[in-house]
Amino acid sequence: MLKLLGQAELKGLESVLPPALASFGCFPLLLLGTSLILSLDGHSFPVSLTSALTSLSNVWTGLDLIEPTGHSSYLSKLVMSLCMAIGRLELFPILVLFSREAWRHI
């Protein structure tokens, strides 16, 4: 009989799949939440979306006047700075930092 996936390979896939799906699910939610917060500053949604995307991916080139010296409020600059830190450190270490279960094992 021909086996396509052995038990060990299937078991390894089951342990990798949930964190990968969580990463793919958390990034769009964080991107949408950040762009909604940035749109409260009076910018259009495409400008807010590209600003959130560039700050999460640490590129910092957005549309319109969204840049470090641009005309953004302190809230927008704070949110983009936090997103740059989250993008630089990756999302899961930040989530582990705020999880209760990680601090119980220390």
N, CA, C and O atoms as a MOPAC input file, in Angstrom:
PM7 MOZYME 1SCF
protein

 N      0.84200 1    -1.17200 1     0.00000 1
 C      0.00000 1     0.00000 1     0.00000 1
 C      0.89400 1     1.24500 1     0.00000 1
 O      1.92500 1     1.27100 1     0.67200 1
 N      0.50700 1     2.24800 1    -0.73500 1
 C      1.29200 1     3.47300 1    -0.87300 1
 C      0.83100 1     4.49400 1     0.17000 1
 O     -0.34200 1     4.86500 1     0.21500 1
 N      1.76400 1     4.93800 1     0.99700 1
 C      1.42000 1     5.94300 1     2.01000 1
 C      1.89300 1     7.30700 1     1.52400 1
 O      3.05800 1     7.47600 1     1.16500 1
 N      0.99500 1     8.26700 1     1.51500 1
 C      1.38200 1     9.61400 1     1.10800 1
 C      1.98700 1    10.38300 1     2.27000 1
 O      3.00300 1    11.05800 1     2.10400 1
 N      1.38700 1    10.29100 1     3.41900 1
 C      1.89900 1    10.95500 1     4.61300 1
 C      2.03400 1     9.91800 1     5.72600 1
 O      1.08100 1     9.20700 1     6.04200 1
 N      3.19300 1     9.84200 1     6.30000 1
 C      3.38500 1     8.95400 1     7.43200 1
 C      2.79400 1     9.55800 1     8.69500 1
 O      2.42400 1    10.73200 1     8.71100 1
 N      2.70300 1     8.76500 1     9.74800 1
 C      2.12900 1     9.25100 1    10.99800 1
 C      2.96700 1    10.37300 1    11.59500 1
 O      2.41600 1    11.32000 1    12.15600 1
 N      4.27800 1    10.28400 1    11.48400 1
 C      5.14800 1    11.32000 1    12.04500 1
 C      4.98100 1    12.63300 1    11.29300 1
 O      4.94900 1    13.69700 1    11.91100 1
 N      4.87600 1    12.57500 1     9.97000 1
 C      4.69500 1    13.79200 1     9.18500 1
 C      3.35100 1    14.43700 1     9.47700 1
 O      3.25700 1    15.66000 1     9.57600 1
 N      2.32000 1    13.63300 1     9.61300 1
 C      0.99900 1    14.15300 1     9.90600 1
 C      0.94800 1    14.76500 1    11.30100 1
 O      0.31600 1    15.80100 1    11.50500 1
 N      1.60400 1    14.13200 1    12.24900 1
 C      1.64600 1    14.65600 1    13.60300 1
 C      2.40000 1    15.98800 1    13.64600 1
 O      2.00100 1    16.89500 1    14.37700 1
 N      3.48300 1    16.11600 1    12.87600 1
 C      4.22100 1    17.37200 1    12.80700 1
 C      3.39800 1    18.47600 1    12.17400 1
 O      3.48800 1    19.63300 1    12.58500 1
 N      2.60500 1    18.13500 1    11.18800 1
 C      1.75800 1    19.11700 1    10.53000 1
 C      0.67000 1    19.63600 1    11.46400 1
 O      0.32600 1    20.81700 1    11.43000 1
 N      0.13200 1    18.74900 1    12.29800 1
 C     -0.89800 1    19.16900 1    13.24800 1
 C     -0.35300 1    20.13200 1    14.29500 1
 O     -1.09200 1    20.97900 1    14.79700 1
 N      0.91400 1    20.01600 1    14.62600 1
 C      1.48200 1    20.91300 1    15.62800 1
 C      1.88200 1    22.25800 1    15.03400 1
 O      2.00400 1    23.23500 1    15.77400 1
 N      2.08800 1    22.33900 1    13.74100 1
 C      2.50800 1    23.57600 1    13.10200 1
 C      1.32600 1    24.37700 1    12.57900 1
 O      1.38800 1    25.60600 1    12.52600 1
 N      0.27500 1    23.71700 1    12.20000 1
 C     -0.84000 1    24.37900 1    11.54100 1
 C     -1.57500 1    25.40200 1    12.41100 1
 O     -1.83800 1    26.49800 1    11.91600 1
 N     -1.92400 1    25.12400 1    13.66900 1
 C     -2.64700 1    26.13600 1    14.45300 1
 C     -1.87400 1    27.44300 1    14.67200 1
 O     -2.48100 1    28.50600 1    14.54700 1
 N     -0.57300 1    27.43000 1    14.99100 1
 C      0.12200 1    28.71700 1    15.11400 1
 C      0.21800 1    29.47400 1    13.79500 1
 O      0.15900 1    30.70400 1    13.77400 1
 N      0.36600 1    28.74200 1    12.70300 1
 C      0.43800 1    29.40600 1    11.40200 1
 C     -0.90000 1    30.05400 1    11.06000 1
 O     -0.93900 1    31.17800 1    10.55900 1
 N     -1.98400 1    29.35300 1    11.32700 1
 C     -3.30300 1    29.93500 1    11.07400 1
 C     -3.58200 1    31.10600 1    12.00200 1
 O     -4.23400 1    32.06900 1    11.59800 1
 N     -3.10800 1    31.04400 1    13.21800 1
 C     -3.28400 1    32.15900 1    14.14300 1
 C     -2.50300 1    33.37400 1    13.67200 1
 O     -2.97500 1    34.50400 1    13.80500 1
 N     -1.32800 1    33.15800 1    13.12700 1
 C     -0.53400 1    34.27400 1    12.61500 1
 C     -1.21800 1    34.90600 1    11.40800 1
 O     -1.27800 1    36.13100 1    11.29400 1
 N     -1.72300 1    34.08700 1    10.52400 1
 C     -2.41500 1    34.61700 1     9.35600 1
 C     -3.72900 1    35.28600 1     9.73900 1
 O     -4.21900 1    36.13800 1     8.99800 1
 N     -4.30500 1    34.92400 1    10.86600 1
 C     -5.54300 1    35.55400 1    11.30700 1
 C     -5.32200 1    36.81500 1    12.10700 1
 O     -6.12200 1    37.74700 1    12.02000 1
 N     -4.25000 1    36.86900 1    12.88900 1
 C     -3.99200 1    38.04300 1    13.72900 1
 C     -3.49300 1    39.23600 1    12.93100 1
 O     -3.83200 1    40.37400 1    13.25400 1
 N     -2.69900 1    39.00100 1    11.90400 1
 C     -2.13300 1    40.11300 1    11.13700 1
 C     -3.21900 1    40.94600 1    10.45200 1
 O     -3.17700 1    42.17200 1    10.55800 1
 N     -4.19800 1    40.33900 1     9.74900 1
 C     -5.24600 1    41.17300 1     9.14300 1
 C     -6.11000 1    41.89400 1    10.17600 1
 O     -6.55000 1    43.01900 1     9.93800 1
 N     -6.35500 1    41.25500 1    11.31900 1
 C     -7.13300 1    41.93600 1    12.35600 1
 C     -6.38500 1    43.13900 1    12.92100 1
 O     -6.97600 1    44.19300 1    13.15000 1
 N     -5.09800 1    42.97800 1    13.14300 1
 C     -4.27800 1    44.08700 1    13.61100 1
 C     -4.18600 1    45.18400 1    12.55400 1
 O     -4.21400 1    46.36900 1    12.88500 1
 N     -4.07800 1    44.79900 1    11.29700 1
 C     -4.02400 1    45.76500 1    10.20500 1
 C     -5.32900 1    46.54800 1    10.10700 1
 O     -5.30800 1    47.76800 1     9.94200 1
 N     -6.44900 1    45.86700 1    10.20700 1
 C     -7.74100 1    46.54500 1    10.12700 1
 C     -7.96500 1    47.46100 1    11.32400 1
 O     -8.42700 1    48.59000 1    11.16100 1
 N     -7.64300 1    46.98600 1    12.52400 1
 C     -7.80800 1    47.81800 1    13.71200 1
 C     -6.93200 1    49.05200 1    13.67600 1
 O     -7.36800 1    50.14000 1    14.05100 1
 N     -5.68900 1    48.88800 1    13.22500 1
 C     -4.78100 1    50.02700 1    13.13500 1
 C     -5.26100 1    51.03200 1    12.10400 1
 O     -5.21300 1    52.23900 1    12.34200 1
 N     -5.72100 1    50.54400 1    10.96600 1
 C     -6.18500 1    51.47900 1     9.94100 1
 C     -7.45700 1    52.19200 1    10.36600 1
 O     -7.67400 1    53.34000 1     9.97900 1
 N     -8.30200 1    51.53800 1    11.15300 1
 C     -9.48300 1    52.23900 1    11.66500 1
 C     -9.10700 1    53.31800 1    12.67200 1
 O     -9.70800 1    54.39200 1    12.68400 1
 N     -8.12300 1    53.04200 1    13.51000 1
 C     -7.65800 1    54.06000 1    14.46100 1
 C     -7.01800 1    55.22600 1    13.71500 1
 O     -7.23000 1    56.38500 1    14.07100 1
 N     -6.23800 1    54.92100 1    12.68300 1
 C     -5.60300 1    55.99100 1    11.91400 1
 C     -6.60400 1    56.80600 1    11.10900 1
 O     -6.37600 1    57.98700 1    10.84800 1
 N     -7.70500 1    56.18900 1    10.71700 1
 C     -8.71200 1    56.94500 1     9.96800 1
 C     -9.47700 1    57.91500 1    10.86900 1
 O    -10.13500 1    58.82900 1    10.37300 1
 N     -9.39600 1    57.72400 1    12.18600 1
 C    -10.00700 1    58.68800 1    13.10700 1
 C     -9.29400 1    60.03600 1    13.07100 1
 O     -9.83800 1    61.03900 1    13.53400 1
 N     -8.09500 1    60.06500 1    12.53000 1
 C     -7.31600 1    61.29700 1    12.43600 1
 C     -7.76900 1    62.17100 1    11.27400 1
 O     -7.24900 1    63.27300 1    11.10100 1
 N     -8.71900 1    61.71200 1    10.47800 1
 C     -9.24800 1    62.51000 1     9.38700 1
 C     -8.70500 1    62.13500 1     8.02300 1
 O     -9.04100 1    62.78100 1     7.03100 1
 N     -7.87500 1    61.10700 1     7.94900 1
 C     -7.34500 1    60.66000 1     6.66600 1
 C     -8.32500 1    59.68800 1     6.02900 1
 O     -9.13700 1    59.06800 1     6.71600 1
 N     -8.24100 1    59.56100 1     4.71300 1
 C     -9.10700 1    58.61300 1     4.02300 1
 C     -8.68700 1    57.18500 1     4.37600 1
 O     -7.58200 1    56.95500 1     4.86600 1
 N     -9.59000 1    56.22900 1     4.11900 1
 C     -9.29300 1    54.85000 1     4.50300 1
 C     -8.12800 1    54.26600 1     3.70900 1
 O     -7.32000 1    53.55100 1     4.30000 1
 N     -7.98800 1    54.53100 1     2.38100 1
 C     -6.79700 1    53.99500 1     1.69100 1
 C     -5.48100 1    54.53300 1     2.25900 1
 O     -4.49700 1    53.79900 1     2.34200 1
 N     -5.46100 1    55.79700 1     2.64500 1
 C     -4.25600 1    56.37000 1     3.24100 1
 C     -3.99000 1    55.71000 1     4.59400 1
 O     -2.84700 1    55.38400 1     4.91400 1
 N     -5.03800 1    55.51700 1     5.38100 1
 C     -4.88100 1    54.86900 1     6.68700 1
 C     -4.46000 1    53.41600 1     6.54000 1
 O     -3.63700 1    52.92700 1     7.31400 1
 N     -5.01600 1    52.72100 1     5.55300 1
 C     -4.67100 1    51.31200 1     5.33600 1
 C     -3.21300 1    51.16300 1     4.90600 1
 O     -2.50000 1    50.30100 1     5.42000 1
 N     -2.77000 1    51.99500 1     3.96900 1
 C     -1.37300 1    51.89000 1     3.53400 1
 C     -0.41400 1    52.32400 1     4.64200 1
 O      0.69000 1    51.79000 1     4.74700 1
 N     -0.82300 1    53.27700 1     5.45900 1
 C      0.03400 1    53.68600 1     6.57700 1
 C      0.15400 1    52.57200 1     7.60500 1
 O      1.23800 1    52.32500 1     8.13300 1
 N     -0.95800 1    51.89700 1     7.89100 1
 C     -0.91400 1    50.76900 1     8.83000 1
 C     -0.08100 1    49.62800 1     8.26000 1
 O      0.69100 1    48.99600 1     8.98200 1
 N     -0.23600 1    49.36800 1     6.97700 1
 C      0.51900 1    48.28900 1     6.35000 1
 C      2.01000 1    48.58300 1     6.32500 1
 O      2.82400 1    47.69700 1     6.58500 1
 N      2.36800 1    49.80600 1     6.01900 1
 C      3.79600 1    50.12900 1     5.97100 1
 C      4.41700 1    50.18800 1     7.36200 1
 O      5.59100 1    49.85500 1     7.52600 1
 N      3.64800 1    50.60600 1     8.36200 1
 C      4.22700 1    50.62800 1     9.70400 1
 C      4.33500 1    49.21900 1    10.29000 1
 O      5.26200 1    48.94700 1    11.05400 1
 N      3.41700 1    48.32700 1     9.95500 1
 C      3.52600 1    46.94000 1    10.42200 1
 C      4.65600 1    46.18700 1     9.72800 1
 O      5.26600 1    45.29000 1    10.31100 1
 N      4.93100 1    46.55800 1     8.47900 1
 C      6.00200 1    45.86400 1     7.76300 1
 C      7.31300 1    46.64800 1     7.78800 1
 O      8.26400 1    46.28100 1     7.09800 1
 N      7.37200 1    47.72100 1     8.57300 1
 C      8.58800 1    48.51300 1     8.80300 1
 C      9.18900 1    49.09000 1     7.53600 1
 O     10.40200 1    49.02900 1     7.33500 1
 N      8.34600 1    49.65100 1     6.68000 1
 C      8.82600 1    50.28800 1     5.46500 1
 C      8.76500 1    51.80000 1     5.61000 1
 O      9.70000 1    52.50300 1     5.22800 1
 N      7.68700 1    52.29100 1     6.15100 1
 C      7.43500 1    53.69900 1     6.42800 1
 C      7.45200 1    54.57000 1     5.18600 1
 O      8.07300 1    55.63200 1     5.18200 1
 N      6.79000 1    54.14200 1     4.15200 1
 C      6.49700 1    54.99500 1     3.01100 1
 C      5.01600 1    54.81800 1     2.72900 1
 O      4.60200 1    53.78100 1     2.21200 1
 N      4.22900 1    55.80400 1     3.05900 1
 C      2.79700 1    55.70800 1     2.87600 1
 C      2.29500 1    56.75600 1     1.90700 1
 O      3.07100 1    57.53700 1     1.35800 1
 N      1.02100 1    56.76600 1     1.70800 1
 C      0.39800 1    57.75300 1     0.84700 1
 C      0.15800 1    59.04600 1     1.62200 1
 O      0.10300 1    59.04100 1     2.85100 1
 N      0.01800 1    60.12700 1     0.90900 1
 C     -0.35600 1    61.42900 1     1.45200 1
 C      0.69800 1    61.93900 1     2.43400 1
 O      1.89200 1    61.81600 1     2.15700 1
 N      0.30200 1    62.49700 1     3.54900 1
 C      1.23100 1    63.11500 1     4.48800 1
 C      1.52000 1    62.25600 1     5.70400 1
 O      1.96000 1    62.77200 1     6.73100 1
 N      1.28300 1    60.96200 1     5.60900 1
 C      1.56200 1    60.07900 1     6.74100 1
 C      3.04400 1    59.72800 1     6.71200 1
 O      3.47300 1    58.87600 1     5.93300 1
 N      3.79900 1    60.36600 1     7.53700 1
 C      5.22100 1    60.10400 1     7.70800 1
 C      5.63400 1    60.68800 1     9.04400 1
 O      4.83000 1    61.37800 1     9.67100 1
 N      6.84400 1    60.44400 1     9.50700 1
 C      7.22700 1    60.92900 1    10.83700 1
 C      7.13600 1    62.43800 1    10.98600 1
 O      6.85100 1    62.93500 1    12.07600 1
 N      7.37500 1    63.17200 1     9.90800 1
 C      7.30600 1    64.63100 1    10.00300 1
 C      6.00300 1    65.17600 1     9.45200 1
 O      5.86100 1    66.39100 1     9.30700 1
 N      5.04600 1    64.30900 1     9.14100 1
 C      3.78000 1    64.72700 1     8.55500 1
 C      2.85500 1    65.36400 1     9.58200 1
 O      3.21400 1    65.55700 1    10.74400 1
 N      1.68700 1    65.67400 1     9.12600 1
 C      0.70800 1    66.35900 1     9.96500 1
 C     -0.25400 1    65.36000 1    10.58800 1
 O     -1.45500 1    65.40100 1    10.32500 1
 N      0.25500 1    64.49600 1    11.38600 1
 C     -0.56500 1    63.50400 1    12.07100 1
 C     -0.63200 1    63.85400 1    13.54900 1
 O      0.23600 1    64.54300 1    14.08600 1
 N     -1.68000 1    63.36500 1    14.18800 1
 C     -1.82400 1    63.61600 1    15.62100 1
 C     -0.87200 1    62.71600 1    16.40100 1
 O     -0.25600 1    61.80300 1    15.85000 1
 N     -0.77000 1    62.99400 1    17.68400 1
 C      0.09400 1    62.17600 1    18.54200 1
 C     -0.43100 1    60.75700 1    18.65900 1
 O      0.34800 1    59.81100 1    18.77900 1
 N     -1.76600 1    60.59900 1    18.62500 1
 C     -2.34500 1    59.25500 1    18.67800 1
 C     -1.91900 1    58.44000 1    17.46000 1
 O     -1.54400 1    57.27500 1    17.59200 1
 N     -1.97700 1    59.04600 1    16.28000 1
 C     -1.58000 1    58.32900 1    15.06500 1
 C     -0.10600 1    57.96900 1    15.09300 1
 O      0.27400 1    56.86500 1    14.70300 1
 N      0.71800 1    58.88700 1    15.55000 1
 C      2.15000 1    58.59900 1    15.62800 1
 C      2.43600 1    57.51300 1    16.65600 1
 O      3.30700 1    56.66900 1    16.44300 1
 N      1.70700 1    57.52900 1    17.77000 1
 C      1.88400 1    56.49600 1    18.78700 1
 C      1.45900 1    55.12700 1    18.26300 1
 O      2.15500 1    54.13300 1    18.47000 1
 N      0.31400 1    55.08300 1    17.58400 1
 C     -0.18600 1    53.81300 1    17.04300 1
 C      0.76300 1    53.28000 1    15.98500 1
 O      1.04800 1    52.08300 1    15.95900 1
 N      1.25900 1    54.15200 1    15.11000 1
 C      2.19900 1    53.69200 1    14.08300 1
 C      3.53200 1    53.25500 1    14.69800 1
 O      4.16500 1    52.32100 1    14.20500 1
 N      3.95500 1    53.92000 1    15.76000 1
 C      5.19600 1    53.50100 1    16.43300 1
 C      5.03100 1    52.13800 1    17.09000 1
 O      5.93400 1    51.30400 1    17.02400 1
 N      3.88200 1    51.90600 1    17.72500 1
 C      3.62300 1    50.58700 1    18.32200 1
 C      3.55100 1    49.50700 1    17.25100 1
 O      4.03800 1    48.39400 1    17.45200 1
 N      2.94400 1    49.83400 1    16.11400 1
 C      2.87600 1    48.85900 1    15.02300 1
 C      4.25000 1    48.57800 1    14.44500 1
 O      4.52700 1    47.45400 1    14.02600 1
 N      5.10900 1    49.57500 1    14.41800 1
 C      6.47500 1    49.32700 1    13.94900 1
 C      7.21500 1    48.40400 1    14.91500 1
 O      7.97900 1    47.53900 1    14.48700 1
 N      6.99100 1    48.58700 1    16.20800 1
 C      7.63300 1    47.70200 1    17.18500 1
 C      7.07400 1    46.29000 1    17.08000 1
 O      7.82900 1    45.32000 1    17.15600 1
 N      5.76200 1    46.16200 1    16.90700 1
 C      5.14600 1    44.84000 1    16.75400 1
 C      5.62900 1    44.18500 1    15.47000 1
 O      5.90500 1    42.98600 1    15.45200 1
 N      5.73400 1    44.95900 1    14.39800 1
 C      6.21700 1    44.40500 1    13.13900 1
 C      7.67200 1    43.99500 1    13.20400 1
 O      8.07200 1    43.02200 1    12.56600 1
 N      8.46400 1    44.72100 1    13.96400 1
 C      9.89000 1    44.39100 1    14.08300 1
 C     10.10200 1    43.15700 1    14.95500 1
 O     10.94300 1    42.31400 1    14.64400 1
 N      9.34500 1    43.04900 1    16.03900 1
 C      9.51200 1    41.93300 1    16.97300 1
 C      8.68500 1    40.71500 1    16.60800 1
 O      8.79900 1    39.67400 1    17.25500 1
 N      7.87200 1    40.82700 1    15.60500 1
 C      6.91600 1    39.80500 1    15.19200 1
 C      5.74100 1    39.78400 1    16.16400 1
 O      5.83500 1    40.29600 1    17.27900 1
 N      4.66500 1    39.20100 1    15.74000 1
 C      3.41500 1    39.27900 1    16.48900 1
 C      3.37900 1    38.31500 1    17.67000 1
 O      2.87700 1    38.68200 1    18.73300 1
 N      3.89200 1    37.10100 1    17.52000 1
 C      3.77100 1    36.11300 1    18.58500 1
 C      4.56800 1    36.43500 1    19.83500 1
 O      4.06000 1    36.17900 1    20.92600 1
 N      5.77500 1    36.97300 1    19.76200 1
 C      6.43100 1    37.36100 1    21.01400 1
 C      5.66400 1    38.43900 1    21.77900 1
 O      5.68500 1    38.45700 1    23.00900 1
 N      4.99300 1    39.33000 1    21.06300 1
 C      4.17800 1    40.34700 1    21.72600 1
 C      2.97100 1    39.69500 1    22.40000 1
 O      2.61500 1    40.06000 1    23.52000 1
 N      2.34300 1    38.73500 1    21.72700 1
 C      1.20100 1    38.03800 1    22.32700 1
 C      1.63400 1    37.21400 1    23.53100 1
 O      0.90600 1    37.14500 1    24.52100 1
 N      2.80000 1    36.59100 1    23.46500 1
 C      3.30800 1    35.81300 1    24.59200 1
 C      3.63000 1    36.72200 1    25.76400 1
 O      3.44400 1    36.33800 1    26.91900 1
 N      4.10800 1    37.91500 1    25.47800 1
 C      4.43500 1    38.87100 1    26.53400 1
 C      3.20700 1    39.22200 1    27.37000 1
 O      3.31500 1    39.43000 1    28.57800 1
 N      2.04200 1    39.28700 1    26.73000 1
 C      0.82100 1    39.65300 1    27.44100 1
 C     -0.04900 1    38.46900 1    27.83000 1
 O     -1.15900 1    38.66600 1    28.32500 1
 N      0.42400 1    37.24200 1    27.61800 1
 C     -0.39900 1    36.09600 1    27.99700 1
 C     -0.10500 1    35.68700 1    29.44000 1
 O      1.04100 1    35.72100 1    29.88800 1
 N     -1.12600 1    35.31200 1    30.13400 1
 C     -1.01500 1    34.91500 1    31.53000 1
 C     -0.28600 1    33.58300 1    31.69300 1
 O      0.45400 1    33.37400 1    32.65400 1
 N     -0.51200 1    32.69300 1    30.73700 1
 C      0.07000 1    31.34600 1    30.84300 1
 C      1.59400 1    31.36500 1    30.70800 1
 O      2.27600 1    30.53200 1    31.30400 1
 N      2.12200 1    32.28800 1    29.94600 1
 C      3.57300 1    32.35700 1    29.77900 1
 C      4.24200 1    32.82600 1    31.06100 1
 O      5.35400 1    32.40100 1    31.37100 1
 N      3.57700 1    33.69700 1    31.80700 1
 C      4.16800 1    34.21700 1    33.04600 1
 C      4.04200 1    33.22400 1    34.20300 1
 O      4.78700 1    33.32500 1    35.17900 1
 N      3.12100 1    32.27700 1    34.11200 1
 C      2.97100 1    31.26600 1    35.17100 1
 C      4.13700 1    30.29600 1    35.18200 1
 O      4.50800 1    29.77700 1    36.23500 1
 N      4.71500 1    30.04900 1    34.01900 1
 C      5.79900 1    29.06200 1    33.90500 1
 C      7.16300 1    29.64300 1    34.24400 1
 O      8.15500 1    28.91300 1    34.24700 1
 N      7.23400 1    30.91100 1    34.52400 1
 C      8.53700 1    31.53300 1    34.84100 1
 C      8.82200 1    31.43500 1    36.31100 1
 O      9.86500 1    31.90000 1    36.76900 1

